[in-house]
Each structure stands twice: as structure tokens, then as C-alpha cells.
Amino acid sequence: MLIGRDKEKQLLQNALSEEYSQFIAVYGRRRVGKTFLIREAYGYKFDFQFTGAAKLTARKQLVRFRRTLKEHGQKDTPELTNWGDAFSELKRFIINFPEGKKVIFLDELPWMDAPRSGFLSELESFWNDWASARKDIVFIVCGSSTSWMVKKIIKNKGGLHNRLNHRISLKPFPLGLCEKLAQSRGLVLNRKQMLEAYMIFGGVPYYWSLLQKGASITQEIDRLIFSSDGELHDEFEMLYASLFKKPEPYIKVIGLLAKKKMGMTRLELLEAGGFDDNGAFTEILNDLEWCGFIRSYTMMGYRTKSDIFQLIDHYTLFYYEFIDGSRQGSNYWKTMLGSPKYNTWCGLAFERACLWHTDQIKKKLGISGILTNEYAWRCLPNEKENRRGVQIDLLIDRSDGIIDVCEMKYSKEPYSITSDYAEELARKRNVFQSVTGTKSAVHSIMITTDGLVQNEHWGEVQADIQLNDLYEL
């Protein structure tokens, strides 16, 4: 059952009624549901479908391609010596079909592009010289290596430049769609339990599809991740190895960012990791951002633009917090509940979950139609000015003259603003206004799991956003 993805599904189906041939690229991180979406959109019926295999030579890929052609009904298919032969045979196969749209689906496209295989140039020729000159082809390409898809297809500067009719960037689910997915699978969980799963899995549908009925989230985390035979026991290694041909430098960057909640500048990463300051390092950062593992942001109020890179992938952060370096046994997560380490993680993980739900936050604030920019912000301590440091994880800079300073708090009951915390909220606003020199009104916004206690300090905030609000679609 396909959950969400309504616009993406409609776009794919509309291609069947377009007057001219359509070239569509679908991309997104591993496990996000790209192939499932395409199959559901076309009812699992393709005139030709081929899936590339990881880490095979061009010769072995071509053997598989020839076998697939024969399985689809192509007769007298000769040995394929290169990708030019392969696409020629595909054209010969398609030409024999009756009138009407022919849907061709090439899955895991990056894996077909073996070194010195000439795959990409032949793909360009197939589309530019043949398919685009017809009116009856729906050509869909897909791949989990988001960086390859973006560089080679989406932002291609050669023969495929501006050739795509549509591109679909498939994102992880928000909490609301995770809830629908859980319900469709018969899982009985309250929203706090689903939040815990989200803080580990993020909105990756495949991870959620592994959860079984009749078990608690705690039991499922132990079974899937910490048991030696769990489906996600080795997911971290497989995740990065499947996306990058040489994953080591990528994992090194990720490992450095995992230690810094607010992120690191490019210079800080270069110094900490001993990287060379060149285009290859820029490519690593771009690849990780395209894949959705990190985000980059600029510090508001700073004259010099120096992007800060922050790790935001839930599963990766969970890995470095609880898995990296040791395997604790099949009941480890159960023993962690309520521990100081667990409680600290809940607070940080909830903040990250909120960063993935800025649309829902803006909707609750009633500013969905207002132009905004989202930032994080930090100010280091200054002894000369007797000023303590400030760290703000989410700022919403609004075009209506207001800046929302969002504070995220995870708790097991309604959160009570104490006099000390009320003073801290005021201090953050004052330091932010002083350092940035902003003329906008600065509002304190609280985002909590269970709301606020309406005590004498409740009026210090302009809006109270709760976990339930993050489930809105």
C-alpha cells in the first residue's frame, strides 16, 4: 500500500497522457521508497525494466541486460559487447510494440556506470537521438546514489543538459506519514512511541516497514539493531558503501560532525580531518548534502558567509551515539531506558526531529504563506563583555518583521518554565538582538512534547507548539 507520495504518483501517471515522450528521473537516499513508488504508479507493468547490480564490471552488467531482454521476449538477442549494443537492442525490442506509450524503467542507474564503460554517453544517445524523437516513450531512471544522479543526470552539463521533463526528489516521511504507515501495518503505537522510532529511523519508510505488530518500540530496536541477526545490524556499513564508491572520506566527515551538535565550518572540518582543501573535498560535502545526511546553513547576522555543515540523519546520529565501536547485546536498548545517556539523547534527537518539521511549525504559527528563512545561530562567550555563549538551533526569520527563536524541549509531562529558564530565554533574545543588530521583533517559541504548564512564566513565550502539531500534514 502506497502511503503519501500523491503528487509524485500523479506526475508519473500523467506522463502516459503527454503528447511527447517523457524523460523522468527519480532520486533520493537509500531505502526511501523510490522503486516502490514507480512500481505502484504503473501497477508493476513495464514494457522493459532493468536494475543495475552493485559493484559489477561492465561486461557482467551487459550479460544481465541481455538476459533481461530475453526474459521480456526479445528474440535472437546477440552477445552485447558495449552499452551501444545494449541500447540498440533495446530500441529493436521497443519498435516491435503496438501503438501507445511504452514505459521503460532503468533502476539503480549509477551501478550501471562502471569505469570506462561508456554508459552515460550511450544513455545520452538513446534519449537524444531516438526516444525524444518519438512520441510514445516514458523513460524513467532511478538511483539511490543521489550524488551520482544529481551530478550525472539532474545537473548534467553535457548531452543530457536540460533534457529531463521531470525530476522527482523523494524525501523521507514526516511524522504524519510515518503514523499512517504504522497504522496501515496494524501497529498500535501512541504518538510518543512513534516519536521515539522517528528519532532513530527518521522518516525512511523501509525502516518503518520492518516493525512488527505486537511488540514495543524498545523490543523492536533491540531486535532490528542490536541483535546479531537483526535486519539493521550492519545497516550503517551497507548504507554508505552502497552510495559512495570510496566511502571512507565520507564516513570520516560524518564521524567528525557527529561530535558537534551545531556543526562545523569547512575550515574546521579541514583542520580536524586533515583533508586537502580542494574540489574533491567540496564534492564530498555536496554529495553528503544531496543525499540528505547533512545540511548547510549560514549564520544569521554574520558579514562573512561561512557555511556551517550539520549532521541531521537520524539513523547515523543514533549509530554514533549508541552503536559505533561496540555491540552491546540483544537487550541493550531495554537497559538504556531512563539512563542519563538515554535522556540526553532524547533531548537532542527531539531537536533534530523538529528541524525536519519546519513546515508543520510554520503552519501552527500561522505563517505558512509568509516568506521565511530558517537558520541556526551561535555566539561564543566573550570575557571582555562578560557575555556567556548562546546557541539557538532554529531561527525563523519572517518577512513580516518578526524572528522566531525556537526552543525545543523533550519531557515526559508538560514542561514547566522556571524563573531561571525564563531569564535564560530573555538573555538569548537580548544577546541575539545585540550581536546581530536586527530591527525585527524577536519572539520566543517553545516546541515541546506535552505542552507547557501555565504558570507565572508561561507568558514569556509567544507560542506553544506541541508534538501533536508536528503530525499535521
C-alpha positions in Angstrom: 0.0 0.0 0.0 1.5 3.3 -1.1 1.4 5.9 1.7 1.6 9.6 0.7 3.5 10.4 -2.5 0.3 11.6 -4.1 1.8 14.3 -6.2 4.7 12.2 -7.3 2.5 9.3 -8.2 0.2 11.6 -10.2 3.2 13.1 -12.1 4.3 9.6 -13.1 0.9 8.6 -14.3 0.3 11.9 -16.2 3.4 11.0 -18.3 1.3 8.4 -20.0 -1.1 11.0 -21.4 1.5 13.6 -22.5 1.8 14.2 -26.3 5.5 13.7 -26.5 8.0 11.3 -25.0 8.8 11.9 -21.3 12.2 11.6 -19.5 11.8 11.4 -15.7 14.5 11.0 -13.1 13.6 9.8 -9.5 16.3 10.1 -6.9 16.7 10.1 -3.1 18.6 8.3 -0.4 18.7 4.5 0.0 15.5 2.9 1.5 13.3 6.0 0.9 10.9 4.1 -1.4 11.8 5.2 -5.0 11.4 1.9 -6.7 8.2 1.1 -4.7 6.7 4.5 -5.8 7.4 3.8 -9.5 6.1 0.3 -9.4 2.9 1.4 -7.6 2.4 4.3 -10.1 2.5 1.9 -13.1 0.8 -1.1 -11.5 4.0 -3.1 -11.7 3.7 -3.2 -15.5 6.6 -2.0 -17.6 7.4 -2.7 -21.2 11.0 -3.0 -20.1 12.6 -2.9 -16.7 16.2 -3.4 -15.7 18.0 -3.0 -12.4 21.7 -2.4 -12.2 23.7 -4.5 -9.8 26.3 -3.1 -7.3 30.0 -3.4 -8.0 29.8 -5.4 -11.2 32.0 -4.9 -14.2 30.5 -3.5 -17.4 30.7 -7.0 -19.0 28.7 -8.6 -16.2 26.1 -5.8 -16.3 25.7 -6.3 -20.1 25.3 -10.1 -19.6 22.4 -9.3 -17.2 21.0 -6.7 -19.5 20.9 -9.2 -22.4 19.3 -11.8 -20.1 16.6 -9.3 -19.1 15.9 -8.5 -22.8 15.3 -12.2 -23.5 13.1 -12.5 -20.4 11.0 -9.7 -21.7 10.5 -11.5 -25.0 13.3 -10.2 -27.2 14.3 -13.0 -29.7 17.7 -13.6 -31.2 19.5 -11.2 -28.8 23.2 -11.3 -29.7 26.0 -11.0 -27.2 26.4 -7.4 -26.0 29.9 -6.1 -26.1 29.2 -2.5 -25.0 26.3 -0.2 -24.0 25.9 1.0 -27.5 24.9 -2.6 -28.4 22.6 -2.8 -25.4 20.6 0.3 -26.2 20.4 -0.7 -29.9 18.9 -4.0 -28.9 16.5 -2.2 -26.5 15.4 0.0 -29.4 14.9 -3.0 -31.7 12.8 -4.6 -28.9 10.6 -1.5 -28.4 10.0 -0.8 -32.1 8.0 -4.1 -32.3 5.4 -3.0 -29.8 2.0 -1.8 -30.9 0.9 1.9 -30.7 0.6 3.5 -27.3 3.0 4.6 -24.6 5.9 2.3 -23.8 7.3 2.6 -20.3 11.0 1.9 -19.9 12.3 1.8 -16.3 16.1 1.6 -15.5 16.6 1.2 -11.8 19.8 1.7 -9.9 21.2 3.6 -12.8 24.5 4.6 -11.1 25.5 1.0 -10.7 25.4 0.6 -14.5 28.1 3.3 -14.9 31.1 1.1 -14.4 34.5 2.7 -15.0 35.4 3.2 -18.7 32.1 1.6 -19.7 30.8 4.5 -21.8 27.4 4.0 -20.3 26.5 7.7 -19.8 27.3 8.7 -23.4 25.2 5.8 -24.8 22.3 6.7 -22.5 22.5 10.3 -23.8 22.4 9.0 -27.4 19.5 6.7 -26.6 17.4 9.6 -25.4 18.6 12.4 -27.6 18.8 10.6 -30.9 16.0 8.1 -30.6 13.5 8.3 -27.7 13.0 12.1 -27.7 12.3 12.0 -31.4 9.3 9.7 -30.8 6.0 10.5 -29.0 5.5 7.2 -27.3 8.3 6.7 -24.8 8.1 7.2 -21.0 11.7 6.8 -19.9 12.2 6.6 -16.1 15.6 6.4 -14.5 16.2 6.0 -10.8 19.1 5.6 -8.3 20.0 5.6 -4.6 23.4 7.2 -5.2 21.9 10.7 -5.0 25.2 12.4 -5.7 25.6 10.5 -8.9 22.1 11.2 -10.0 22.4 14.9 -9.3 25.8 15.3 -11.0 25.3 13.0 -14.0 21.6 13.4 -14.7 20.0 16.3 -12.9 22.9 18.8 -13.4 24.4 17.2 -16.4 26.5 19.7 -18.4 26.8 17.5 -21.5 24.3 15.8 -23.8 21.6 15.5 -21.1 21.7 19.1 -20.1 18.1 20.4 -19.7 16.8 17.1 -21.3 14.7 16.0 -18.3 10.9 16.6 -18.4 10.6 16.0 -14.7 12.7 15.2 -11.7 11.3 13.8 -8.5 13.4 14.2 -5.4 11.9 11.7 -2.9 12.2 12.9 0.7 11.8 10.9 3.9 8.4 10.9 5.5 7.3 13.5 8.1 5.8 12.2 11.4 2.3 12.3 10.0 3.0 9.9 7.1 5.0 7.6 9.4 1.9 7.4 11.6 -0.2 6.5 8.5 2.4 3.9 7.5 2.4 2.4 11.0 -1.4 2.2 11.1 -1.5 0.6 7.7 0.7 -2.2 9.1 -1.6 -2.7 12.1 0.9 -1.3 14.6 -0.7 0.1 17.8 1.6 2.9 19.0 0.9 6.2 20.7 2.5 9.3 19.3 5.2 9.5 21.9 6.3 5.9 20.9 6.2 6.8 17.2 8.4 9.8 18.0 11.0 7.5 19.6 11.0 5.4 16.5 11.3 8.5 14.3 14.2 9.8 16.4 16.1 6.6 15.5 14.8 5.8 12.0 13.9 9.2 10.7 11.2 9.1 8.0 12.8 6.3 6.0 9.8 4.1 5.0 11.8 0.9 4.7 13.0 1.1 8.3 9.4 1.5 9.5 8.2 -1.4 7.3 10.4 -3.7 9.4 8.5 -3.0 12.6 6.3 -5.9 13.7 2.9 -6.0 15.3 2.6 -7.0 19.0 6.0 -5.6 20.1 7.0 -2.4 21.7 9.4 0.0 20.1 12.0 -0.9 22.7 11.7 -4.6 21.7 11.9 -3.8 18.0 15.0 -1.6 18.4 16.8 -4.4 20.2 15.6 -7.0 17.6 16.4 -4.9 14.5 19.6 -3.2 15.5 21.3 -4.8 18.5 20.6 -8.5 17.8 23.4 -10.1 15.7 20.9 -11.3 13.1 18.8 -8.1 13.1 17.9 -6.7 9.7 19.6 -3.4 10.5 22.6 -4.8 12.5 25.0 -3.8 9.7 23.0 -1.0 8.1 25.5 1.7 8.7 28.2 0.0 6.8 25.9 -1.0 4.0 24.3 2.5 3.8 27.5 4.4 3.0 29.1 1.6 1.0 26.1 1.5 -1.4 26.1 5.2 -2.0 29.8 6.0 -2.5 32.4 4.1 -4.4 35.1 5.2 -1.8 33.0 5.7 1.4 36.0 6.2 3.8 36.4 10.0 3.4 32.6 10.4 3.6 32.4 8.4 6.8 35.3 10.5 8.2 33.4 13.7 7.7 30.3 12.2 9.2 32.2 11.0 12.2 33.6 14.5 12.8 30.2 16.1 12.5 28.6 13.5 14.8 30.7 15.0 17.7 29.5 18.6 17.1 25.8 19.2 17.7 25.8 22.7 16.0 28.0 21.5 13.1 31.4 22.7 11.8 32.6 25.1 9.2 34.5 23.9 6.2 37.8 25.2 7.7 37.1 23.4 11.0 36.4 20.1 9.1 39.6 20.5 7.0 41.7 21.0 10.1 40.1 18.3 12.2 40.2 15.7 9.5 43.5 16.6 7.8 41.7 16.9 4.4 43.2 18.7 1.5 41.4 22.0 0.6 40.4 21.2 -2.9 37.5 20.4 -5.2 37.4 16.8 -4.1 36.6 17.9 -0.5 33.9 20.2 -1.8 32.4 17.3 -3.7 32.3 15.2 -0.5 30.3 17.9 1.3 28.0 18.4 -1.7 27.4 14.6 -2.0 26.5 14.3 1.7 24.1 17.2 1.5 22.4 15.9 -1.7 22.0 12.5 0.0 20.2 14.2 2.9 22.8 13.3 5.6 23.9 16.8 6.3 22.6 20.3 5.9 24.5 23.6 5.4 23.4 26.9 6.8 24.7 30.4 7.2 24.9 32.1 10.5 22.4 35.0 10.5 23.9 38.4 11.2 27.5 37.5 10.2 29.0 39.7 7.4 31.2 36.9 6.0 29.4 34.0 4.5 30.8 30.8 6.0 28.5 27.8 5.8 28.2 25.5 8.7 27.7 21.8 8.0 25.5 19.9 10.4 24.7 16.2 10.6 20.9 15.7 10.5 20.4 12.0 9.5 18.6 10.3 12.5 20.0 6.8 12.0 23.6 8.0 11.5 23.4 10.0 14.7 21.9 7.1 16.6 24.7 4.9 15.3 27.4 7.2 16.6 25.7 7.6 19.9 24.9 4.0 20.8 26.4 1.5 18.2 29.8 2.7 17.0 32.7 0.8 18.4 30.8 -1.9 20.3 27.8 -4.2 20.1 26.0 -4.2 23.4 23.9 -7.3 23.1 20.3 -8.0 22.1 18.7 -6.4 25.2 20.9 -3.3 25.2 18.2 -0.7 24.3 16.0 -2.0 27.1 18.7 -1.4 29.6 19.3 2.1 28.3 15.8 3.4 29.0 15.7 6.1 31.7 19.5 6.3 31.9 21.2 9.8 31.8 22.7 8.9 28.4 19.2 8.0 27.1 17.6 11.2 28.5 20.3 13.4 27.0 19.9 11.6 23.6 16.1 12.2 23.7 16.6 15.9 24.1 19.0 16.2 21.2 17.1 13.8 19.0 13.8 15.7 19.5 15.6 18.9 18.4 16.6 17.2 15.2 13.1 15.9 14.7 11.8 19.4 15.0 14.3 20.6 12.3 12.7 18.1 9.9 9.3 19.6 10.6 9.7 23.4 10.0 6.7 23.3 7.6 4.5 22.0 10.4 5.9 24.5 12.9 5.2 27.4 10.5 1.7 26.1 9.9 1.0 26.1 13.6 2.4 29.7 13.9 0.0 30.7 11.1 2.8 31.8 8.8 2.7 29.2 6.1 2.1 31.9 3.4 4.8 34.2 4.7 8.3 34.2 3.1 10.8 32.9 5.7 14.4 31.8 6.0 15.5 29.2 8.6 18.8 29.4 10.4 20.7 28.2 13.4 22.8 30.6 15.4 25.6 30.6 17.9 27.6 33.2 19.7 30.8 32.3 21.5 31.5 33.5 25.1 33.1 36.9 25.4 35.0 37.5 28.6 35.7 41.2 27.9 32.0 41.9 27.6 31.2 39.4 30.4 28.9 37.5 28.0 28.1 33.9 28.1 27.7 31.9 24.9 24.4 31.4 23.1 23.2 28.6 20.9 20.0 28.6 19.0 19.1 25.6 16.9 16.2 27.1 14.9 15.5 30.7 14.0 12.7 31.5 11.7 13.3 34.9 10.0 10.0 36.2 8.7 9.3 38.8 6.0 6.7 40.4 8.3 9.3 41.8 10.6 9.5 39.0 13.2 12.2 36.5 14.1 11.0 33.4 16.0 13.6 31.9 18.3 12.5 28.3 18.7 13.4 26.3 21.8 12.8 22.5 21.7 12.2 20.6 24.9 11.6 16.9 25.3 9.9 15.8 28.5 7.6 13.1 29.9 5.0 15.6 31.1 4.0 19.2 30.4 7.2 21.4 30.6 7.3 24.0 33.3 9.2 27.2 32.6 11.1 28.1 35.8 12.3 31.6 36.8 15.8 30.7 35.8 14.8 29.4 32.4 12.6 32.4 31.8 15.7 34.6 32.5 17.7 32.4 30.0 15.1 32.9 27.3 15.3 36.7 27.8 19.1 36.6 27.8 19.1 34.7 24.5 16.8 37.2 22.9 18.9 40.1 24.2 22.3 38.6 23.1 20.9 37.8 19.7 19.5 41.3 19.1 22.7 42.9 20.4 25.1 40.8 18.3 23.1 40.7 15.1 21.7 44.3 15.3 18.4 43.1 14.0 15.5 45.5 14.0 12.9 42.8 13.9 10.8 41.8 16.9 12.2 38.7 18.5 9.7 36.1 19.8 10.5 33.1 21.9 8.7 30.0 20.7 8.5 26.7 22.7 8.2 23.4 21.0 7.5 20.6 23.5 6.3 17.0 23.6 3.5 17.6 26.0 2.9 21.3 26.1 3.6 23.9 28.8 2.4 24.3 32.4 0.5 27.6 32.5 2.4 29.1 35.5 3.6 32.7 36.1 6.4 32.4 33.5 4.2 30.9 30.7 3.7 34.4 29.2 7.4 34.6 28.4 6.7 32.8 25.1 4.7 33.9 22.2 3.6 30.4 21.1 3.4 26.9 22.4 3.8 24.2 19.8 3.3 20.6 20.8 4.2 17.1 19.5 0.7 16.7 18.1 1.2 19.7 15.9 4.2 18.1 14.2 2.0 15.3 13.0 -0.1 17.7 10.8 0.1 17.0 7.0 
